[in-house]
């Protein structure tokens, strides 16, 4: 991503510098044209021919410069379209959600129930692991005497101890609510359906 950004910045700076070139060439052409018109009777044929050649050369330079600028702009547009296609847009998230919904629609009711139970069990294991780290983490901190050995992190350990009860309460509530949800869904399926 950084590589693409640096390329875009480089191209934009080059493009900005090249924009002044056609303007300067146009001004030169206007000056030459004004000189020809003002001094039409006094100008020799050689000078007129040379002026017309200068105008044609400047026009060719302008045309070539604009073609290069168009190529640079096309590269910038391609980079932006590649970035959009690589998943940095919000449409990518919606595409993933739609694919997941299509995948879930292929399941029957029993498979959806099994998937729900599996996700609930994984969530309960996650919360239980969090509770274990709350208690055994404190045991390890005391056993290894981390507060004494590393006094700079003692403040973080104090904050951790203050929040320990809240973590425990939150994870316990999450586990209980998940279990009650599973019990409710199972009772609805068994007794009502």
RARA-V13359 format. One record per pair of residues at least 12 apart in sequence whose ideal C-beta (glycine too) atoms are under 7 Angstrom apart, sorted by sequence separation. I is the first residue (numbers start at 0). J is the second residue. D is the distance in whole Angstrom. If there is no record, write none. Layout:
I:J:D ; I:J:D
This chain:
35:47:7 ; 35:50:6 ; 140:156:6 ; 31:50:5 ; 31:53:6 ; 31:54:6 ; 28:54:5 ; 137:163:7 ; 28:57:5 ; 27:57:6 ; 133:163:6 ; 24:57:4 ; 133:166:5 ; 133:167:6 ; 24:60:6 ; 24:61:5 ; 129:166:7 ; 130:167:6 ; 21:61:5 ; 130:170:5 ; 129:170:5 ; 21:64:6 ; 20:64:5 ; 21:65:6 ; 126:170:4 ; 17:64:6 ; 126:173:5 ; 127:174:7 ; 126:174:5 ; 17:68:6 ; 123:174:5 ; 14:68:6 ; 123:177:6 ; 122:177:6 ; 14:71:5 ; 13:71:6 ; 119:177:5 ; 10:71:5 ; 119:181:5 ; 10:74:6 ; 10:75:5 ; 116:181:7 ; 7:75:6 ; 7:78:6 ; 6:78:6 ; 3:78:5 ; 112:188:7 ; 3:82:6
